[in-house]
């Protein structure tokens, strides 16, 4: 603070530190995750977005990795908590 720096509350500093290494989801990944949050299957998501089911699975694999999530439900929970998607 003496050198003109800013002081952050410790809770905010902890929250920032948790997300420093976060990788951002692409627009398509965000769309896929929103549809997952609505309860759609990979097959239905593929049909709605006019992409192959395998492509949806590839997007989900990327989403899980970027969010460090263990499964689809965990990914949705993380995304909602971080403000990536709204329910």
N, C-alpha and C positions, 0 to 999 in steps of 0.2 A: 504494500500500500504506500510505502514511503516513496517509491519510484513512480507513482501515478498509476499503479496497477489496480485492479478491481478485486474485491473480496466477494466470493460466492458463499451462500449458506451451504453447510456441509451436506445437507440432503440433496441439494441441486448438484453439487460436485460429484456425489456418489452416482446420481442418475446419469450425469454426463459421462462419467468414466465407464459405466456399463455399456454405453452405446458408441464409444469411440471407434471400435472396430466394425461397427455395423456396415453391412453392404446394403445399398438401396435396391429395392425391388423395381423391376422394369414395369412399365405401364401394363403390359400383358400379364405379368405375374400378379400384379395387384388385382386386375380384373378376374383372373382365375381364382385368387384367394377369396375375393368377394363372393363369387359363385359357390365356392366350397362352404363359406360361412352361411349361405342360404340353404345348404344341405344337398346340393347337387352332386351327382356322381361324376366321375371322370368322363364317362360316356356321354352324359347329358351336357356337360360343359363343352366337350368337343363338338357336339352337334350344334349347340347354341353359338359357338364361336367359329364354326366351320373349319375346325382343325381336327386332326386325328387324335384318337384317345391316347396314343403313345406320346404325342406332343404335349398333351395335358399332363401326363405322368412326368415328362421331362421338366415341365414348368414346376410341378410340385416338388420334384427332387431338388431343383434349384432353390425354391422358396424355403424348403426345410433346411437346406444348408446355410442359406443367408441368415435365417432367423435362429439357427441352432435349435430347431424344434424337433421333437421326437416323433410327431405324427401330425396329421391334418388338424386335429382339434387343438393341439398345442400351438400350431402355427397361427390359427385364427385367434387364439387367446393372446398370444404375443402381439400380433398385429393390432388388435383392438386396444390393448394396453398402451402400445406405443403410438397410437393415433394414425396408423397406416390405413386402417379401414374402420368404418362405422357400422354398427348393427342397427 
